[in-house]
C-alpha cells in the first residue's frame, strides 16, 4: 500500500537526485489523501514511492506542475510548507506553469507587434517570446520554417527590458554566420559582431567592446581531450577561454543537434559555456533523429542537471537493445520534457502556409546499370550473411548495413558516383533520374525556379555540367559563408538563375522561397532531415504551393529502406504530439531489404 485512505500524503521535495538518503532534500509538504491525487502524483515524471520512508518524492521543479494538475481536476489541496523558501519556490513555479499553459494555447495567425522588434510577428511567436523570456533554460523545438531564429532574437530583446546591458552569444553553424548577422541587423537596433577568420583577426575582434550580440561557429568551441579514462585530460580551445572570461548573460545554440553526442569535443566545449551562463536557448526542429540519446545530450548541454545520469535515464525510458522508447513510459517523459522543451505541430501554427504536395515519380534501371546494381547487392548479401544470425543489436546492425548500402544508392542516382576501380564504371552509363530532370525543366517546370537536392557532392558536379544551360548555382558544405550568402542572394533575386543545387550540409538554416518546386534526386537515411530539406521552401514567406518531386528507382534498395525508416521518424512526433513510439526496426526488416 502506497498510502492509506484517511491519512495525509507526505511528499519529499528534492533537487535532481531520487535518493531517500540524499542530503539535498529541501523539505516536505503534506495534503489529504485521495486515489485521484495519488494518480496525479504518479503522473509526474520522477515521482517515486519509498516504503521505508513512507513518502513520495518529487523534484523541486515539478511543484508548480503538481499544483496546476490538482487545480485542473478541481482537487482542493491544503499545502503546508515547512519553510518560506519552499513556499516561495512553489508559488513561482506554479505561476510559471500557469503562464506556460496559457501561452502554449495561443496558435493564432494574426500579426502583432512587439515594440523592440522590427518585424510583424504571428501571435504564436509573440506568445512564445513572452514565455521564453520568463524561463532560463529552453529548447525551442518548433518545426522548421516556423521562425525560431526570430523568436530567439525577440526573446533576447524582451529580456533586455530588465537588463539593458545583457550580452548574448549566438553559437551557430559556420554556414549561417552571416544569415544570423543579417537577421539581427534587420530585426533589431542592437550592435553585432561575427567572430571568424584566422586567430590574429579574432584577437582583434575580441579586443573590441563586447556588443549586444556576438556570433561564433560551433567548431571554434571544441574541447580538446587527450588520453582515456582516469588518465584523460581536457583542454579548452583558445576561443572558449576568451568567451568564458567575457561572462555572457545569454547563449543561443542554433541547430542544437550539433551537440547530439555528449561525448564529442564540440559538445563538451559548448557545455562548458552553457553551464556557466544564466540563460540558454537551444534551437532545433529535429532534436531527435536517430536515437533517444541525441535528445538527452541536447537537453544536458542546455541544462546540465535537468536529467539524471544517462544510465538512470536509459533505465527509466528506453529499450537499449532496440534503441527506442519503452512505449508505456512515453507519457512520463513527455511530461518531464514539457518543463524545458516547447514544440508546436506545424499544421497547428502554420495554418496559412500554402500546401506542400509530394509527387513520387518511379523509374526503372536497365542494361549495364541494372547489372552493376545486382552485382553490388550480391556482394552486400555475402558481407552481412553472418551478422543477421548473431546477437548484434539491431540499431548497430542498421548503422553498419546502411553505410554499406550507400553504394546501391549511388548506382540508383548515377552509376558514375560509384567509385570502383579504374575502368569498372563506364562513362556512357545513363542516369534515368537525370534524364527525367532535364525533361521536367523543359516541360512542366519550364521558366520556374527549381531547387534540386542530392546528398552527393559529386552528383552536384555532374549536374552543373549537364544542366549549365538552364542558369545554375549551388550550395554545398564546402562553400565559405561568404560564397554561400552570394549564391543564395543570386538565386533569390536573379531571374536568369533558375536552378540551385543543394546538399544536406549546404542546406542547413537557409531560406529558398523564390522557388516553389524541389526535386529530390536521392533520399538521406533520415526522414527528419528530409523534412528539413523541403522546409527550405515550405516555410514562412512562401506564397505558392510547394511541390516536392521525389525520384525513385522502382523495387530498389532506396524505396525499400525508405518505407521501413518511416517508423524511425515517428519517434519525435509520438514523444511531443502524443501516441506511442510505434514499431521498432527488426532484423526481419533488414532481411527484406536484401531480397
ZITACOR-V334352 format. One record per residue. RES is the residue in one letter. PHI is phi in degrees with one decimal (999 if undefined). NEAR is the number of other C-alpha atoms within 8 Angstrom. Layout:
# ZITACOR-V334352
((RES;PHI;NEAR) (RES;PHI;NEAR))
This chain:
# ZITACOR-V334352
((X;999;3) (X;-82.7;6) (X;-147.5;8) (X;-116.0;7) (X;-51.1;6) (X;93.6;6) (X;-103.9;8) (X;-101.5;8) (X;-86.1;11) (X;-101.8;11) (X;-124.2;11) (X;-87.2;13) (X;-104.7;13) (X;-125.9;14) (X;-77.1;10) (X;-111.9;10) (X;-124.4;9) (X;-89.6;11) (X;-136.2;5) (X;-63.8;7) (X;-104.2;4) (X;-68.4;8) (X;-75.5;4) (X;-88.6;7) (X;-76.1;9) (X;-84.3;9) (X;-176.5;11) (X;-120.2;10) (X;-136.1;12) (X;-133.5;12) (X;-157.7;11) (X;-62.6;10) (X;-77.5;13) (X;-159.3;7) (X;-63.7;6) (X;-67.7;6) (X;-64.0;10) (X;-61.5;9) (X;-62.1;8) (X;-66.5;11) (X;-61.3;9) (X;-61.7;9) (X;-73.4;9) (X;-67.1;13) (X;-62.3;9) (X;-121.5;10) (X;-65.4;12) (X;-134.1;9) (X;-103.4;9) (X;-113.6;10) (X;-59.9;7) (X;-62.2;4) (X;-86.0;6) (X;54.3;10) (X;-153.6;11) (X;-89.9;12) (X;-129.2;15) (X;-131.8;15) (X;-82.2;14) (X;-57.3;9) (X;-77.7;8) (X;-105.3;10) (X;-61.1;12) (X;-62.8;15) (X;-64.2;11) (X;-59.6;11) (X;-65.0;9) (X;-62.2;11) (X;-65.4;9) (X;-63.7;13) (X;-64.8;9) (X;-59.4;7) (X;-97.2;6) (X;55.1;6) (X;-97.8;8) (X;-86.9;6) (X;-123.5;7) (X;-96.1;7) (X;-81.3;7) (X;-110.5;7) (X;-90.2;11) (X;-83.3;8) (X;-151.8;7) (X;-65.8;7) (X;-60.1;6) (X;-66.0;11) (X;-62.4;9) (X;-67.5;8) (X;-64.0;8) (X;-61.5;10) (X;-65.4;9) (X;-63.1;9) (X;-67.7;13) (X;-63.3;13) (X;-64.6;9) (X;-65.5;10) (X;-66.5;11) (X;-62.0;9) (X;-64.8;9) (X;-59.9;9) (X;-61.4;8) (X;-69.5;8) (X;-70.4;11) (X;-71.6;10) (X;-76.6;6) (X;-82.2;9) (X;-128.6;9) (X;-66.2;8) (X;-105.7;11) (X;-66.1;6) (X;-91.6;8) (X;-132.0;9) (X;-119.0;9) (X;-116.3;8) (X;-50.2;5) (X;-76.5;8) (X;-107.9;10) (X;-84.5;8) (X;-162.9;6) (X;-84.0;8) (X;-108.9;10) (X;-70.7;11) (X;-61.6;13) (X;-68.5;12) (X;-67.8;10) (X;-62.8;13) (X;-65.1;11) (X;-60.8;11) (X;-60.9;13) (X;-62.3;11) (X;-66.2;11) (X;-61.1;10) (X;-68.7;11) (X;-98.6;7) (X;-109.2;8) (X;-113.0;10) (X;-131.6;10) (X;-142.2;13) (X;-115.3;13) (X;-84.8;13) (X;-106.9;13) (X;-60.8;13) (X;-66.6;12) (X;-58.8;10) (X;88.2;10) (X;-92.0;11) (X;88.6;9) (X;-66.1;11) (X;-62.3;8) (X;-62.7;9) (X;-62.9;12) (X;-64.5;11) (X;-62.8;9) (X;-61.9;11) (X;-61.0;12) (X;-62.7;11) (X;-62.7;10) (X;-66.5;11) (X;-66.3;10) (X;-71.1;10) (X;-60.0;7) (X;-96.2;5) (X;-141.1;7) (X;-59.2;6) (X;-93.2;6) (X;-57.3;11) (X;-112.1;12) (X;-119.6;13) (X;-109.3;12) (X;-100.6;12) (X;-102.2;12) (X;-135.5;13) (X;-60.9;11) (X;-59.6;10) (X;-69.6;11) (X;-119.0;12) (X;-53.2;14) (X;-79.1;11) (X;-66.5;9) (X;-64.1;10) (X;-59.3;12) (X;-59.3;8) (X;-70.1;9) (X;-64.5;11) (X;-68.1;11) (X;-72.6;8) (X;-96.5;10) (X;-135.2;9) (X;-110.9;6) (X;-92.5;9) (X;-77.1;8) (X;-149.4;12) (X;-142.0;10) (X;-107.3;10) (X;-93.8;10) (X;-161.7;8) (X;96.3;6) (X;-65.9;6) (X;-57.7;6) (X;-60.5;6) (X;-68.2;9) (X;-65.0;11) (X;-59.8;8) (X;-65.2;8) (X;-65.8;9) (X;-65.9;9) (X;-71.7;6) (X;-72.0;6) (X;-61.2;5) (X;-64.1;7) (X;-78.5;10) (X;-64.6;11) (X;-125.8;12) (X;-115.6;14) (X;-116.0;15) (X;-144.4;14) (X;-85.2;13) (X;-52.4;13) (X;-66.8;8) (X;-76.2;9) (X;-109.6;13) (X;-60.4;15) (X;-94.9;13) (X;-82.7;9) (X;-119.8;9) (X;-124.5;7) (X;79.0;7) (X;-134.9;6) (X;56.3;5) (X;-65.6;4) (X;-90.6;6) (X;-76.2;9) (X;-138.3;7) (X;-112.4;8) (X;-130.7;7) (X;-71.6;11) (X;-66.0;12) (X;-60.0;6) (X;-63.1;8) (X;-61.7;13) (X;-60.1;9) (X;-62.9;9) (X;-68.0;10) (X;-62.1;9) (X;-70.3;6) (X;-82.8;6) (X;53.8;8) (X;-66.5;12) (X;-86.9;10) (X;-146.4;13) (X;-127.2;14) (X;-108.2;13) (X;-106.6;12) (X;-80.2;11) (X;46.4;11) (X;-62.8;12) (X;-64.2;10) (X;-62.2;9) (X;-113.1;14) (X;-70.3;14) (X;-109.9;10) (X;-69.5;10) (X;-91.3;6) (X;-69.4;8) (X;-60.4;10) (X;-64.2;13) (X;-62.9;16) (X;-64.0;12) (X;-65.9;14) (X;-65.3;13) (X;-65.4;11) (X;-56.0;8) (X;-78.3;11) (X;-68.0;12) (X;-65.0;10) (X;-110.3;7) (X;-115.8;12) (X;-61.5;7) (X;-120.3;10) (X;-134.5;15) (X;-126.4;14) (X;-97.8;13) (X;-122.8;14) (X;-164.8;14) (X;-77.4;9) (X;-137.7;11) (X;-71.5;13) (X;-132.7;10) (X;-114.7;12) (X;-121.8;7) (X;-146.5;9) (X;-55.2;11) (X;-61.7;8) (X;-63.1;15) (X;-63.1;11) (X;-57.1;11) (X;-63.1;12) (X;-63.7;14) (X;-62.7;12) (X;-64.4;11) (X;-70.9;14) (X;-72.6;15) (X;-140.8;11) (X;-54.9;10) (X;-105.6;7) (X;-70.2;8) (X;-109.4;11) (X;-73.3;9) (X;-55.9;6) (X;-55.9;8) (X;-60.6;6) (X;-71.7;8) (X;-59.5;11) (X;-62.5;10) (X;-65.8;8) (X;-79.2;7) (X;-127.8;11) (X;-120.0;12) (X;-102.1;11) (X;-61.2;7) (X;-68.9;7) (X;-91.5;10) (X;67.5;10) (X;-140.2;12) (X;-74.3;12) (X;-75.7;10) (X;-49.6;8) (X;-70.0;6) (X;-99.0;10) (X;-60.2;13) (X;-62.6;9) (X;-65.4;11) (X;-66.9;11) (X;-58.8;10) (X;-63.2;11) (X;-66.0;10) (X;-67.2;8) (X;-62.0;8) (X;-80.4;6) (X;-135.6;8) (X;-112.9;10) (X;-112.8;10) (X;-141.2;9) (X;-111.4;9) (X;-58.9;9) (X;-58.9;10) (X;-69.7;6) (X;-87.9;8) (X;-95.1;12) (X;-111.5;10) (X;-64.9;8) (X;-84.9;5) (X;-67.7;10) (X;-58.4;10) (X;-64.4;6) (X;-110.9;9) (X;-108.2;8) (X;-93.2;8) (X;-116.3;8) (X;-107.7;8) (X;-114.3;8) (X;-106.7;8) (X;-125.6;10) (X;-123.3;7) (X;-94.9;9) (X;-140.7;7) (X;55.3;6) (X;-64.0;7) (X;-62.4;12) (X;-65.0;9) (X;-61.9;9) (X;-63.9;9) (X;-61.6;11) (X;-65.8;8) (X;-64.6;8) (X;-66.7;10) (X;-62.1;10) (X;-61.5;8) (X;-61.7;8) (X;-69.3;10) (X;-59.0;9) (X;-65.2;7) (X;-61.7;7) (X;-102.3;9) (X;-55.2;8) (X;-73.8;7) (X;-62.1;9) (X;-71.4;9) (X;-101.6;6) (X;-95.2;6) (X;-99.2;5) (X;-58.9;8) (X;-55.5;8) (X;-60.6;11) (X;-67.9;10) (X;-72.3;8) (X;-63.0;10) (X;-63.3;9) (X;-58.7;8) (X;-67.0;8) (X;-71.9;9) (X;-65.7;9) (X;-66.5;7) (X;-70.5;8) (X;-76.7;10) (X;-57.8;8) (X;-63.1;9) (X;-66.3;11) (X;-62.1;11) (X;-61.1;11) (X;-62.6;14) (X;-62.7;13) (X;-77.3;12) (X;-164.9;14) (X;-56.3;13) (X;-62.3;10) (X;-72.6;10) (X;-78.6;10) (X;-88.7;6) (X;-89.6;6) (X;-65.8;6) (X;-53.8;5) (X;90.9;5) (X;-73.7;6) (X;-101.1;12) (X;-76.3;7) (X;-69.5;5) (X;-93.3;4) (X;-58.8;11) (X;-83.7;7) (X;-125.7;10) (X;-54.7;9) (X;-66.9;11) (X;-65.7;10) (X;-65.3;8) (X;-68.3;8) (X;-59.2;9) (X;-58.8;9) (X;-62.6;8) (X;-64.2;10) (X;-65.5;10) (X;-91.5;8) (X;-123.9;7) (X;-60.6;6) (X;-107.8;9) (X;-59.7;8) (X;84.3;6) (X;-86.3;7) (X;-83.3;11) (X;-136.5;13) (X;-99.0;12) (X;-118.8;12) (X;-102.1;14) (X;-147.4;15) (X;-83.2;9) (X;-103.8;7) (X;-65.1;9) (X;-64.6;7) (X;-68.0;10) (X;-59.1;12) (X;-64.8;8) (X;-63.5;8) (X;-69.8;10) (X;-58.1;10) (X;-73.9;7) (X;-76.1;6) (X;-113.4;10) (X;-60.3;9) (X;-68.7;5) (X;-89.0;8) (X;84.0;10) (X;-137.4;13) (X;-140.1;11) (X;-147.5;9) (X;-134.8;14) (X;-125.5;13) (X;-68.5;9) (X;-83.7;5) (X;-75.8;10) (X;-73.9;7) (X;-55.7;11) (X;-67.2;8) (X;-64.6;8) (X;-61.6;11) (X;-60.8;10) (X;-62.4;8) (X;-64.1;11) (X;-63.9;10) (X;-61.3;9) (X;-62.6;9) (X;-67.4;15) (X;-70.7;9) (X;-117.1;7) (X;-92.2;8) (X;-62.2;6) (X;-79.4;5) (X;-93.9;13) (X;-88.2;13) (X;-123.8;13) (X;-125.0;13) (X;-91.0;14) (X;-131.5;14) (X;-110.6;14) (X;-62.3;13) (X;-65.5;7) (X;-76.6;12) (X;-86.7;12) (X;-68.4;9) (X;71.2;7) (X;-116.0;8) (X;-120.0;7) (X;-130.3;10) (X;-76.5;12) (X;-66.9;10) (X;-101.8;11) (X;-123.6;14) (X;-131.4;12) (X;-125.7;15) (X;-103.9;13) (X;-103.1;12) (X;-66.3;12) (X;-149.9;12) (X;-128.5;11) (X;-66.8;8) (X;-75.5;8) (X;-126.3;11) (X;-57.7;11) (X;-63.8;9) (X;-71.0;11) (X;-64.3;10) (X;-61.9;8) (X;-62.9;10) (X;-63.8;10) (X;-67.3;10) (X;-70.6;10) (X;-63.5;14) (X;-102.0;15) (X;-89.8;14) (X;-155.3;13) (X;-55.2;9) (X;107.5;5) (X;-79.7;12) (X;-104.0;6) (X;-112.8;6) (X;-59.8;9) (X;-98.0;13) (X;-110.6;11) (X;-107.1;13) (X;-99.0;12) (X;-93.8;12) (X;-103.9;13) (X;-126.7;12) (X;-93.3;12) (X;-62.5;8) (X;60.5;6) (X;-99.6;8) (X;-63.9;11) (X;-65.1;11) (X;-71.0;11) (X;-63.9;10) (X;-67.9;10) (X;-60.1;10) (X;-62.4;7) (X;-73.6;10) (X;-71.2;12) (X;-59.7;9) (X;-62.6;11) (X;-66.9;12) (X;-67.7;12) (X;-76.5;10) (X;-58.1;13) (X;-68.9;11) (X;-60.9;9) (X;-69.0;11) (X;-66.0;14) (X;-94.4;8) (X;-116.3;7) (X;99.4;8) (X;91.7;6) (X;-97.9;9) (X;-74.0;13) (X;82.9;8) (X;-74.2;5) (X;-90.7;8) (X;-71.7;12) (X;-122.5;7) (X;-63.6;8) (X;-61.9;6) (X;-62.6;9) (X;-64.7;9) (X;-61.3;9) (X;-67.0;7) (X;-62.5;9) (X;-86.6;8) (X;-76.0;4))
